[in-house]
Amino acid sequence: MNRRMGLLCFMVFATACGPESEPAANRTGEELPASEMKTQVSQLADPPVITFWENNGCQADQVGWYLYNGTPTIMPNSSGSGWSNDEARSLMLFRAPAGMIIRVYDSGSGSHGDDWAEIRIKQYADQLCIPSFEDVMDNAAYSLRFCHYNGLDGKVSQARAQNYEFNGSTCNGTWIPW
């Protein structure tokens, strides 16, 4: 049995056979809502997926995809599932957890000396399309801010995802905040 299947079996057993008198708690000891418990278990069975698309609005060809396991991820990477440089104009998330932060960069090294955008997921989403990296947004599902130098859509060379704040947010172009 592989490690992932073993962990899943353990979680299912613990959930089904655990003490019913003790509700699940978060790090501060407060009871978790049922929706959050479901999200935590489903991430083990079906981890979040990040997909990149050739056209705005998550249309045309898929040009990259990655499984997100909650640890900092740099895309492309040697163990990734494929990446077409300078093609992505939008991204779609599946089973995206609240608190996930994604940055996309024109620079292959993730430099802030060129265009970049930051997307913050505000609430769990089974499926969420980010239609453009240049459209500033702040709604209930996500927020996107953008550092414009000469355009980012169709020029993405690197993306990063993590579940905590990124360090640094300098902009050598025009800062377009939330």
Order of alpha helices (4+ residues) and beta strands (2+ residues): alpha-alpha-beta-beta-beta-beta-beta-beta-beta-beta-beta-beta-beta
